[in-house]
Amino acid sequence: MTETVREALASSLRGADELLPVEEWTYKLARSEATGVPLRIKLGLDPTAPDIHIGHTVVLNKMRQLQDLGHTVIFLIGDFTSMIGDPSGRNSTRPPLTAEQIKVNAETYRTQADKILDPARTELRYNSEWSDPLGARGMIQLAARYTVARMMERDDFNKRFKAGQSISVHEFLYPLMQGYDSVALKSDLELGGTDQKFNLLMGRHLQQEYGQEPQCILTMPLLEGLDGVEKMSKSKNNYIGISEDPNTMFAKVLSISDVLMWRWFSLLSFRSEAEIAALKREVEGGRNPKEAKVLLAREITARFHSASAAATAEQDFSNRSKGGVPDEIAQVQLSAPLGIGALLKQAGLAPSGSEANRLIDGGGVRIDSAVVSDKGLKLEAGTYVVQVGKRKFARVTLA
C-alpha cells in the first residue's frame, strides 16, 4: 500500500461508522492511483424538506473530503424516489410528496449542498433520468432480481410485520430503486447514514446482478444535537439550521459541552485529524477549551455564511457577554412545556416570577443568544442556553 492510498483510506475512515468491505475499497483506491482514473462516489438525498441542519451535512463533509482527494462526487437528488417515500426507520408508511414540493425542495438542497461541495467538481444528477424511462416492464424485471424473504430481513419491515402494522407494496420498491441508482451511475462508493445500510447494500447486490463491479459502502454516524444526547433533530429543538443567522449559529456552537466539541470537530470540521489531535493535546495540557470551541464555531459559521460574518458574530458574542458562555454552566432538567417566567425561577436564574418578568422587561434575558421580549413565551421540549444579565447561565433541557 502506497502512502497516498494509506492517507486516502484514513480520510475515508475518519469519523465513519462502517466501511464495507475495507479491502475492496483499498483495492479501488490503489487502482485509481495507478491508472489516474478517479473513483465515482455517490450520495443520494431525497428532497423531503426545504431546509437541512448541520447534522445532515456529516455525509456531505465526507463527500468533500473525498472530492479533495481528486475523486468524482455525484450529488444525487432523489426526485423519483421521493414520490415513493423512504421507509428507513419508519413505523408507518411515509406519505409521498407532490411533484411541486419535490421541485421546490430539490432546488433548495442544491443551493445548500454548494456551501460544502465544490460545485465545479460535483456531478449533479436526478434519479428520474433513468427511473422514469424504466417503465412498468423494466420495474417488473428489476423487482425479479430480489426476493420478498430478503426484503423482510430489513429491520424496519420486520418489526412492522411482527407488530401487525401495514406495509404497502410500493415501499418494497424504494430500496430497489435506490440500488438501481448505483447501477445507472456505476458508482464505486455510496455514502449514507447508519440507517441507510440496507439500501446501500442493495446497490452492491444489483450491480452484481447487472454484471458490474459492486460498490463499497460507507456509513456515517448520526450527529448528536446541542444536548449531546439525542440525535440532532428539529422536533427536539437541539439543532443548528444551516440557514440560521451567523450570530445564532455561532452562539449555539459555543453552547455545546466540551466533550461533545471533539465529536463535532471529527464529523464537521475540515481540519486534518493531526490538527484536531494537536488541539486536543493543547486543551488537555491546560489551554482553555473555550478557545478550541471558538475555532469550531468560527469555522462552521464561516462555511455557511462568510469569514467576515463569522468574525462579526464572534465579536458580537464577546461584546454581549464578557467571555461568552462560561466553561462551567449549570445543567437543569425541567418538564415541558414551561413558561419563561417559571423556567427562570425553577432554573434558579430568578428568585420569583415577578422578578423574572422585570428582567424580561429590561431586556436582560436571552435564549440561545436571542433577547426574550415576550413574558408569555412558552418553551416546548428541547435544550436551551438561557442567560440572565451578563453572568448567569444555564443549559436547560425540557422533556
Secondary structure, DSSP 8 states (H G I E B T S, - for coil): --HHHHHHHHHHHTT-SEEETHHHHHHHHHHHHHH----EEEEEE---SS--BGGGHHHHHHHHHHHHTT-EEEEEE-TTGGGT---TT-SS------HHHHHHHHHHHHHHHTTTS-GGGEEEEETHHHHHHHHHHHHHHHHTTS-HHHHTTSHHHHHHHHTT----HHHHHHHHHHHHHHHHHT-SEEEEEGGGHHHHHHHHHHHHHTT----EEEEE---B-TTSSSB--TTTT---BTTS-HHHHHHHHHTS-HHHHHHHHHHH--S-HHHHHHHHHHHHTT--HHHHHHHHHHHHHHHHS-HHHHHHHHHHHHHHSTTSS-SS-EEEEE-SSEEHHHHHHHTTSSSSHHHHHHHHHTT-EEETTEE---TT-EE-SEEEEEEETTTEEEEEEE-
